[in-house]
């Protein structure tokens, strides 16, 4: 009986130590270690599921040394269509309509009209693309998530998830230490030597949404594209308000 009591005490102590394990951040704050399953559930709980979204966006594109600034309007209907107009100096330069299987582009500057499937986006940016991925990106949701070989730790003063699937593809995610908001995603596809980093910040209320990331920084790198980054600042974000999506060649 004494041996059993000692064994029970040992396991209880081990459980207590594991449950309360902490790591100190750079400013000395003790951060409690969380399991991968706990962090994955937090990401799933944060995913926005809305019927409509509209927003205005300020853009800064840096492409291998050159910089371009523009503004855009984005309108989206769930699982259906994404509509965008891009302006420079107040003049519309392009209009884009994206459906679940096609991309329609009016380039007013070059007087071009294009209709492509999603391979067009992949060839332009050398990144895997789908309507669902673009929708999640616009909403600030996690994407490319896999449950295979997923591990958790604390990195850069944030909760950190690392996952890899059967292919040489690695996903990493960083969640805020206090609010578990998704702060950063990193993807490395060794097959095609391409990398993608998405940073999200400025979590502020937007309509009925308590915390929505109003700032995004996207960094892409591959042999085909070189180093490309896009800074996006969103404003006037609205949800579940139907919007028109006019799309005419003229």
C-alpha beads as a LAMMPS data file, in Angstrom:
LAMMPS data file: protein, C-alpha beads

250 atoms
249 bonds

1 atom types
1 bond types

-500.0 500.0 xlo xhi
-500.0 500.0 ylo yhi
-500.0 500.0 zlo zhi

Masses

1 110.0

Atoms # bond

1 1 1 0.000 0.000 0.000
2 1 1 2.852 2.382 0.831
3 1 1 4.464 1.685 -2.557
4 1 1 1.195 2.403 -4.371
5 1 1 0.786 5.704 -2.509
6 1 1 4.316 6.744 -3.407
7 1 1 3.729 5.822 -7.054
8 1 1 0.483 7.818 -7.127
9 1 1 2.241 10.803 -5.545
10 1 1 5.016 10.590 -8.132
11 1 1 2.620 10.622 -11.096
12 1 1 0.556 13.449 -9.588
13 1 1 3.725 15.493 -9.100
14 1 1 4.844 14.762 -12.657
15 1 1 1.449 15.829 -14.017
16 1 1 1.541 19.042 -11.985
17 1 1 5.037 19.922 -13.175
18 1 1 4.139 19.240 -16.813
19 1 1 0.903 21.204 -16.655
20 1 1 2.580 24.226 -15.084
21 1 1 5.747 24.242 -17.172
22 1 1 6.613 27.764 -18.290
23 1 1 9.175 29.485 -20.497
24 1 1 10.388 33.029 -19.911
25 1 1 10.093 35.502 -22.775
26 1 1 12.702 38.142 -23.640
27 1 1 11.102 40.621 -21.203
28 1 1 11.057 38.080 -18.377
29 1 1 7.382 37.170 -18.613
30 1 1 6.617 33.551 -17.766
31 1 1 4.752 31.952 -20.674
32 1 1 2.911 28.723 -19.983
33 1 1 3.684 25.896 -22.397
34 1 1 0.663 24.795 -24.442
35 1 1 0.067 21.578 -26.349
36 1 1 -0.154 21.467 -30.141
37 1 1 -3.745 20.275 -29.887
38 1 1 -4.673 23.264 -27.710
39 1 1 -3.110 25.753 -30.150
40 1 1 -4.702 24.128 -33.201
41 1 1 -8.111 24.445 -31.534
42 1 1 -7.423 28.135 -30.871
43 1 1 -6.703 28.674 -34.572
44 1 1 -9.882 26.832 -35.544
45 1 1 -11.951 28.917 -33.102
46 1 1 -10.585 32.143 -34.619
47 1 1 -11.583 31.313 -38.212
48 1 1 -14.068 33.828 -39.548
49 1 1 -17.106 32.421 -41.304
50 1 1 -19.041 35.286 -42.865
51 1 1 -21.287 35.535 -45.910
52 1 1 -19.968 38.904 -47.142
53 1 1 -16.923 41.106 -46.612
54 1 1 -15.929 44.487 -48.034
55 1 1 -12.826 46.576 -47.331
56 1 1 -10.566 49.315 -48.640
57 1 1 -6.860 48.536 -48.898
58 1 1 -3.664 50.551 -49.200
59 1 1 -0.986 48.551 -51.022
60 1 1 2.784 48.732 -51.217
61 1 1 4.460 46.283 -53.597
62 1 1 8.224 45.753 -53.454
63 1 1 9.545 43.640 -56.320
64 1 1 13.307 43.043 -56.447
65 1 1 14.236 46.643 -55.726
66 1 1 11.284 48.524 -57.271
67 1 1 8.360 49.862 -55.225
68 1 1 4.789 50.553 -56.303
69 1 1 1.982 52.029 -54.213
70 1 1 -1.715 51.681 -54.967
71 1 1 -5.126 51.384 -53.363
72 1 1 -7.864 48.824 -53.836
73 1 1 -11.424 47.897 -52.992
74 1 1 -12.165 44.280 -52.080
75 1 1 -15.582 42.643 -52.008
76 1 1 -16.147 38.994 -51.309
77 1 1 -19.030 36.580 -51.050
78 1 1 -18.430 33.326 -49.219
79 1 1 -17.389 30.360 -51.390
80 1 1 -18.524 32.215 -54.485
81 1 1 -16.673 35.282 -55.758
82 1 1 -13.913 37.769 -54.934
83 1 1 -14.006 41.191 -56.651
84 1 1 -11.235 43.784 -56.640
85 1 1 -10.463 47.125 -58.252
86 1 1 -6.930 48.513 -58.099
87 1 1 -6.252 52.250 -58.428
88 1 1 -3.135 54.363 -58.729
89 1 1 -3.261 58.159 -58.325
90 1 1 -7.024 57.780 -58.056
91 1 1 -7.341 56.172 -61.494
92 1 1 -8.562 52.611 -61.881
93 1 1 -5.855 50.482 -63.443
94 1 1 -7.294 46.998 -63.101
95 1 1 -10.417 45.124 -62.150
96 1 1 -10.393 41.478 -61.076
97 1 1 -13.170 38.953 -60.638
98 1 1 -12.253 35.601 -59.110
99 1 1 -14.674 32.693 -59.016
100 1 1 -14.140 29.241 -57.570
101 1 1 -12.393 28.069 -60.744
102 1 1 -11.439 31.099 -62.862
103 1 1 -9.748 34.498 -62.799
104 1 1 -11.098 37.378 -64.934
105 1 1 -8.849 40.421 -65.333
106 1 1 -9.443 43.784 -67.000
107 1 1 -6.146 45.642 -67.363
108 1 1 -7.260 49.138 -68.293
109 1 1 -3.720 50.488 -68.591
110 1 1 -2.777 47.910 -71.214
111 1 1 -6.314 47.558 -72.588
112 1 1 -6.270 43.819 -72.002
113 1 1 -8.954 41.351 -70.987
114 1 1 -7.871 37.956 -69.667
115 1 1 -9.692 34.844 -68.519
116 1 1 -7.578 32.212 -66.772
117 1 1 -7.923 29.311 -64.352
118 1 1 -6.084 29.225 -61.014
119 1 1 -2.890 28.029 -62.670
120 1 1 -2.546 31.674 -63.763
121 1 1 -2.086 32.774 -60.148
122 1 1 0.338 29.933 -59.503
123 1 1 2.436 30.831 -62.564
124 1 1 2.432 34.555 -61.724
125 1 1 3.469 34.160 -58.082
126 1 1 4.884 30.633 -58.119
127 1 1 2.633 29.674 -55.205
128 1 1 -0.072 27.046 -54.770
129 1 1 -3.446 28.754 -55.076
130 1 1 -7.139 28.007 -54.654
131 1 1 -10.261 30.045 -54.047
132 1 1 -10.454 28.739 -50.484
133 1 1 -6.873 29.828 -49.760
134 1 1 -7.463 33.341 -51.102
135 1 1 -10.686 33.600 -49.111
136 1 1 -8.935 32.562 -45.901
137 1 1 -6.109 35.013 -46.558
138 1 1 -8.519 37.930 -47.015
139 1 1 -10.363 36.976 -43.817
140 1 1 -7.126 36.571 -41.864
141 1 1 -7.738 32.859 -41.319
142 1 1 -5.102 30.177 -41.010
143 1 1 -4.509 28.199 -44.206
144 1 1 -2.413 25.276 -45.489
145 1 1 -2.984 23.716 -42.068
146 1 1 -2.062 20.060 -41.656
147 1 1 -2.398 17.789 -38.640
148 1 1 0.581 15.622 -39.604
149 1 1 3.704 15.654 -37.410
150 1 1 2.571 18.800 -35.625
151 1 1 4.602 20.080 -32.687
152 1 1 4.394 23.080 -30.373
153 1 1 6.956 25.200 -28.577
154 1 1 7.646 28.854 -27.736
155 1 1 9.564 30.904 -30.278
156 1 1 10.117 34.670 -30.639
157 1 1 8.032 35.297 -27.495
158 1 1 4.997 33.628 -29.104
159 1 1 3.356 30.215 -29.242
160 1 1 4.760 28.320 -32.200
161 1 1 3.416 25.399 -34.219
162 1 1 5.425 23.385 -36.726
163 1 1 3.847 20.851 -39.059
164 1 1 5.061 18.810 -42.012
165 1 1 3.246 16.418 -44.308
166 1 1 4.418 13.519 -46.470
167 1 1 5.864 15.913 -49.042
168 1 1 8.859 18.180 -48.321
169 1 1 6.529 20.980 -47.240
170 1 1 6.848 22.671 -43.837
171 1 1 4.258 24.931 -42.213
172 1 1 4.920 27.157 -39.205
173 1 1 2.480 29.321 -37.247
174 1 1 2.983 31.880 -34.475
175 1 1 0.180 32.822 -32.056
176 1 1 0.171 35.792 -29.684
177 1 1 1.247 35.014 -26.129
178 1 1 -1.723 36.778 -24.516
179 1 1 -4.599 36.524 -26.988
180 1 1 -3.579 33.582 -29.224
181 1 1 -4.196 35.736 -32.303
182 1 1 -2.506 34.434 -35.436
183 1 1 0.544 36.659 -35.933
184 1 1 2.622 34.890 -38.550
185 1 1 2.602 31.973 -40.985
186 1 1 5.613 30.565 -42.816
187 1 1 5.587 27.970 -45.588
188 1 1 8.612 26.333 -47.178
189 1 1 8.165 24.099 -50.219
190 1 1 11.505 22.383 -50.783
191 1 1 10.288 20.714 -53.965
192 1 1 10.149 24.003 -55.849
193 1 1 12.425 26.058 -53.584
194 1 1 9.771 28.607 -52.750
195 1 1 8.892 30.314 -49.484
196 1 1 5.931 32.336 -48.273
197 1 1 5.615 34.379 -45.083
198 1 1 2.392 36.083 -43.984
199 1 1 2.449 38.472 -41.014
200 1 1 -0.754 39.780 -39.423
201 1 1 -1.099 42.610 -36.921
202 1 1 -3.254 45.571 -35.839
203 1 1 -6.021 43.368 -34.467
204 1 1 -8.924 45.770 -34.014
205 1 1 -12.722 45.500 -33.881
206 1 1 -14.511 45.400 -37.246
207 1 1 -18.283 45.384 -37.056
208 1 1 -19.396 42.432 -34.984
209 1 1 -15.881 40.931 -35.109
210 1 1 -13.964 41.638 -31.890
211 1 1 -10.460 41.301 -33.347
212 1 1 -9.637 41.462 -37.051
213 1 1 -6.074 41.873 -38.456
214 1 1 -6.048 45.194 -40.334
215 1 1 -2.401 44.960 -41.398
216 1 1 -0.788 42.195 -43.472
217 1 1 2.737 41.786 -44.801
218 1 1 3.274 39.072 -47.393
219 1 1 6.796 38.023 -48.376
220 1 1 7.463 35.606 -51.234
221 1 1 10.722 34.157 -52.456
222 1 1 11.493 31.726 -55.265
223 1 1 13.991 31.311 -58.071
224 1 1 11.369 32.470 -60.570
225 1 1 10.086 35.565 -58.750
226 1 1 13.072 36.577 -56.626
227 1 1 12.104 38.516 -53.493
228 1 1 8.630 40.058 -53.547
229 1 1 6.743 41.655 -50.661
230 1 1 3.301 43.201 -50.367
231 1 1 2.191 45.418 -47.482
232 1 1 -1.571 45.748 -46.996
233 1 1 -3.418 48.106 -44.662
234 1 1 -7.151 47.448 -44.512
235 1 1 -9.784 49.980 -43.471
236 1 1 -13.567 50.370 -43.523
237 1 1 -13.947 46.625 -43.103
238 1 1 -17.561 45.451 -43.107
239 1 1 -19.100 42.011 -42.802
240 1 1 -22.381 40.476 -43.936
241 1 1 -23.477 43.494 -45.947
242 1 1 -24.283 42.539 -49.568
243 1 1 -22.345 44.501 -52.192
244 1 1 -22.452 44.956 -55.944
245 1 1 -19.620 43.537 -58.035
246 1 1 -19.806 45.252 -61.448
247 1 1 -17.506 43.798 -64.063
248 1 1 -17.598 45.281 -67.560
249 1 1 -14.880 45.447 -70.180
250 1 1 -15.704 49.085 -70.866

Bonds

1 1 1 2
2 1 2 3
3 1 3 4
4 1 4 5
5 1 5 6
6 1 6 7
7 1 7 8
8 1 8 9
9 1 9 10
10 1 10 11
11 1 11 12
12 1 12 13
13 1 13 14
14 1 14 15
15 1 15 16
16 1 16 17
17 1 17 18
18 1 18 19
19 1 19 20
20 1 20 21
21 1 21 22
22 1 22 23
23 1 23 24
24 1 24 25
25 1 25 26
26 1 26 27
27 1 27 28
28 1 28 29
29 1 29 30
30 1 30 31
31 1 31 32
32 1 32 33
33 1 33 34
34 1 34 35
35 1 35 36
36 1 36 37
37 1 37 38
38 1 38 39
39 1 39 40
40 1 40 41
41 1 41 42
42 1 42 43
43 1 43 44
44 1 44 45
45 1 45 46
46 1 46 47
47 1 47 48
48 1 48 49
49 1 49 50
50 1 50 51
51 1 51 52
52 1 52 53
53 1 53 54
54 1 54 55
55 1 55 56
56 1 56 57
57 1 57 58
58 1 58 59
59 1 59 60
60 1 60 61
61 1 61 62
62 1 62 63
63 1 63 64
64 1 64 65
65 1 65 66
66 1 66 67
67 1 67 68
68 1 68 69
69 1 69 70
70 1 70 71
71 1 71 72
72 1 72 73
73 1 73 74
74 1 74 75
75 1 75 76
76 1 76 77
77 1 77 78
78 1 78 79
79 1 79 80
80 1 80 81
81 1 81 82
82 1 82 83
83 1 83 84
84 1 84 85
85 1 85 86
86 1 86 87
87 1 87 88
88 1 88 89
89 1 89 90
90 1 90 91
91 1 91 92
92 1 92 93
93 1 93 94
94 1 94 95
95 1 95 96
96 1 96 97
97 1 97 98
98 1 98 99
99 1 99 100
100 1 100 101
101 1 101 102
102 1 102 103
103 1 103 104
104 1 104 105
105 1 105 106
106 1 106 107
107 1 107 108
108 1 108 109
109 1 109 110
110 1 110 111
111 1 111 112
112 1 112 113
113 1 113 114
114 1 114 115
115 1 115 116
116 1 116 117
117 1 117 118
118 1 118 119
119 1 119 120
120 1 120 121
121 1 121 122
122 1 122 123
123 1 123 124
124 1 124 125
125 1 125 126
126 1 126 127
127 1 127 128
128 1 128 129
129 1 129 130
130 1 130 131
131 1 131 132
132 1 132 133
133 1 133 134
134 1 134 135
135 1 135 136
136 1 136 137
137 1 137 138
138 1 138 139
139 1 139 140
140 1 140 141
141 1 141 142
142 1 142 143
143 1 143 144
144 1 144 145
145 1 145 146
146 1 146 147
147 1 147 148
148 1 148 149
149 1 149 150
150 1 150 151
151 1 151 152
152 1 152 153
153 1 153 154
154 1 154 155
155 1 155 156
156 1 156 157
157 1 157 158
158 1 158 159
159 1 159 160
160 1 160 161
161 1 161 162
162 1 162 163
163 1 163 164
164 1 164 165
165 1 165 166
166 1 166 167
167 1 167 168
168 1 168 169
169 1 169 170
170 1 170 171
171 1 171 172
172 1 172 173
173 1 173 174
174 1 174 175
175 1 175 176
176 1 176 177
177 1 177 178
178 1 178 179
179 1 179 180
180 1 180 181
181 1 181 182
182 1 182 183
183 1 183 184
184 1 184 185
185 1 185 186
186 1 186 187
187 1 187 188
188 1 188 189
189 1 189 190
190 1 190 191
191 1 191 192
192 1 192 193
193 1 193 194
194 1 194 195
195 1 195 196
196 1 196 197
197 1 197 198
198 1 198 199
199 1 199 200
200 1 200 201
201 1 201 202
202 1 202 203
203 1 203 204
204 1 204 205
205 1 205 206
206 1 206 207
207 1 207 208
208 1 208 209
209 1 209 210
210 1 210 211
211 1 211 212
212 1 212 213
213 1 213 214
214 1 214 215
215 1 215 216
216 1 216 217
217 1 217 218
218 1 218 219
219 1 219 220
220 1 220 221
221 1 221 222
222 1 222 223
223 1 223 224
224 1 224 225
225 1 225 226
226 1 226 227
227 1 227 228
228 1 228 229
229 1 229 230
230 1 230 231
231 1 231 232
232 1 232 233
233 1 233 234
234 1 234 235
235 1 235 236
236 1 236 237
237 1 237 238
238 1 238 239
239 1 239 240
240 1 240 241
241 1 241 242
242 1 242 243
243 1 243 244
244 1 244 245
245 1 245 246
246 1 246 247
247 1 247 248
248 1 248 249
249 1 249 250
